[in-house]
């Protein structure tokens, strides 16, 4: 049936077109306006040498870009995910982060109990649309960095080995890795106020993650 035919039938029945609904701000506008109160969570799957698939749960703060690797497990069952939510809430309270919204996808591991734990800290869980990774773009971009800078370049033996590498990368990402969105600062290390003359300083390199990650520090 052609659209014009439908219009004629509705018009003959005296049914007017529905008014355009007020949809409010766009998703991008919402993210920008609530950045200080937004965090996002998601799973990334890492393959070990023996073929085991490990699920890594991480959270990122939208405003500061700080990342928290909550845990890694081969079996992301409900009670494990809920415990990670509890740990996250306690960590946010200890660091003074006042999050109001947490974005996550429709993974079956994010059950109602996960949202209930967040609700105790006045955090509202927002589920992204089906097959819409761009709704959680910052988290997806971090996974891309993690793979390109670490996991795709390392042979990971087992879960303890993976956890050690993740701790190294989390520290590197938050304290040393420059971010374009932050003006080349790191989430936990702002840029110095005064310009430093590098010609007067010596620089020492520290390797982390088995030589995959490099940190540079001034030598006194």
C-alpha positions in Angstrom: 0.0 0.0 0.0 1.4 3.3 -1.1 1.9 6.1 1.5 -0.4 8.3 -0.4 -3.2 5.7 -0.1 -2.7 5.5 3.7 -2.9 9.2 3.9 -6.1 9.2 1.9 -7.7 6.6 4.2 -6.7 8.4 7.4 -7.9 11.7 6.0 -11.3 10.2 5.0 -11.6 8.8 8.6 -10.9 12.2 10.0 -7.6 11.2 11.6 -5.0 14.0 11.5 -1.3 13.3 11.3 0.4 12.9 14.7 2.1 15.9 16.1 5.9 15.8 16.1 7.1 14.7 19.4 9.6 16.7 21.4 12.6 14.4 21.6 14.7 16.7 23.8 18.5 17.0 23.4 20.3 14.7 21.0 22.6 12.0 22.4 25.7 14.0 21.6 24.2 17.0 23.4 23.4 14.9 26.4 27.0 13.5 26.5 28.5 17.0 26.4 26.2 18.5 28.9 26.5 15.7 31.4 30.2 14.8 30.9 31.2 15.6 34.5 28.6 13.2 35.8 29.0 10.4 33.2 30.9 7.2 33.4 30.7 4.3 30.9 31.3 0.5 31.3 31.8 -2.4 28.9 33.5 -5.7 28.4 36.4 -6.4 26.1 37.3 -10.0 25.2 41.0 -11.0 25.3 42.3 -14.3 23.9 45.0 -16.1 25.8 47.6 -18.4 24.3 45.6 -21.5 25.2 42.5 -20.2 23.4 40.7 -19.2 26.5 38.6 -16.1 26.2 38.8 -13.7 29.1 36.2 -10.9 29.7 37.7 -7.7 31.0 35.3 -5.2 32.6 36.4 -1.6 32.5 34.9 1.8 33.3 35.9 5.3 31.9 35.0 8.7 33.2 33.8 10.9 30.3 35.2 14.2 31.6 38.6 13.2 32.9 39.1 10.1 30.6 40.3 8.2 33.7 40.0 4.4 33.2 39.4 1.8 35.9 39.9 -1.9 35.0 37.5 -3.6 37.4 38.4 -7.2 36.7 39.1 -10.0 34.3 37.4 -13.4 34.3 36.6 -16.3 32.1 33.1 -16.5 33.4 31.3 -13.1 33.8 28.5 -14.5 35.9 26.0 -12.3 37.6 27.5 -12.4 41.1 30.9 -11.5 39.7 29.6 -8.5 37.8 27.6 -7.3 40.8 30.7 -7.5 43.0 32.6 -5.4 40.5 29.8 -2.8 40.7 30.1 -2.7 44.5 33.9 -2.2 44.1 33.3 0.6 41.6 30.9 2.4 43.9 33.3 2.3 46.8 36.2 3.5 44.6 34.1 6.4 43.3 33.2 7.4 46.8 36.8 7.2 48.0 38.1 9.4 45.1 35.3 11.9 45.4 33.8 11.2 41.9 30.1 12.1 41.8 28.8 10.2 38.9 25.1 10.3 38.1 24.9 8.2 35.0 26.6 5.0 33.8 26.3 4.0 30.1 26.5 0.3 29.2 25.3 -1.9 26.4 22.8 -4.7 26.4 25.2 -7.4 27.4 23.4 -10.2 29.3 25.9 -9.8 32.1 24.5 -6.4 33.0 21.4 -7.7 34.8 19.0 -5.9 37.1 21.2 -6.5 40.2 24.0 -4.5 38.5 21.7 -1.5 38.2 20.4 -1.9 41.7 23.9 -1.6 43.2 24.5 1.6 41.2 21.2 2.9 42.4 22.4 2.8 46.0 24.9 5.4 45.0 22.3 7.5 43.1 23.8 6.4 39.7 21.3 5.7 36.9 22.3 2.9 34.5 21.6 3.9 30.9 21.4 1.0 28.3 22.6 1.9 24.8 20.5 1.0 21.8 20.9 -2.4 20.0 24.0 -2.6 17.9 24.9 1.1 18.5 28.6 1.1 19.7 28.9 4.8 19.0 26.6 5.4 22.0 29.5 4.2 24.1 32.2 5.6 21.9 34.8 6.5 24.6 34.8 3.0 25.9 35.1 1.6 22.4 38.0 3.9 21.7 39.8 2.8 24.9 39.4 -0.9 23.9 41.0 0.0 20.6 43.9 1.7 22.3 44.3 -1.3 24.7 44.5 -3.7 21.8 46.8 -1.6 19.6 49.2 -0.7 22.4 49.2 -3.8 24.5 47.2 -7.0 24.0 47.8 -7.3 20.2 51.5 -7.0 20.8 51.9 -9.4 23.8 51.7 -13.2 24.3 49.5 -13.5 27.3 49.9 -16.8 29.2 47.0 -16.9 31.7 44.6 -14.7 33.6 47.2 -13.7 36.3 49.6 -12.6 33.6 46.7 -10.6 31.9 45.8 -8.9 35.2 49.4 -7.8 35.7 49.5 -6.3 32.2 46.2 -4.6 32.7 47.4 -3.0 36.0 50.5 -1.7 34.2 48.4 -0.3 31.3 45.8 1.3 33.6 48.6 3.1 35.4 50.3 4.1 32.2 47.1 5.3 30.6 45.9 7.4 33.6 49.3 8.9 34.6 51.5 9.1 31.6 49.7 8.6 28.3 48.9 12.0 26.6 45.3 12.5 25.5 44.4 14.8 22.7 41.0 15.6 24.3 42.9 16.8 27.4 45.4 19.0 25.5 48.0 16.3 25.7 47.7 15.9 29.4 47.1 12.6 31.2 43.9 12.0 33.2 45.8 12.0 36.5 48.6 14.3 35.5 47.9 17.8 34.3 50.3 19.7 32.2 52.7 22.1 33.9 51.7 25.8 33.9 55.0 27.0 32.7 56.8 25.9 29.5 59.8 23.8 30.2 63.0 24.2 28.2 63.8 20.5 27.4 67.4 21.5 26.4 68.2 22.1 30.1 66.8 18.7 31.3 67.8 15.1 31.0 65.1 12.5 30.3 65.1 9.0 31.5 62.9 6.3 29.9 61.2 3.6 32.0 59.8 0.5 30.2 56.7 -1.1 31.4 54.6 -4.1 30.3 57.7 -6.0 29.3 59.0 -3.2 27.1 55.7 -2.5 25.3 55.0 0.7 27.2 57.4 3.6 27.6 57.4 6.3 30.2 59.6 9.4 30.1 60.6 11.3 33.2 62.9 14.3 33.9 66.1 13.4 35.8 66.8 15.9 38.7 
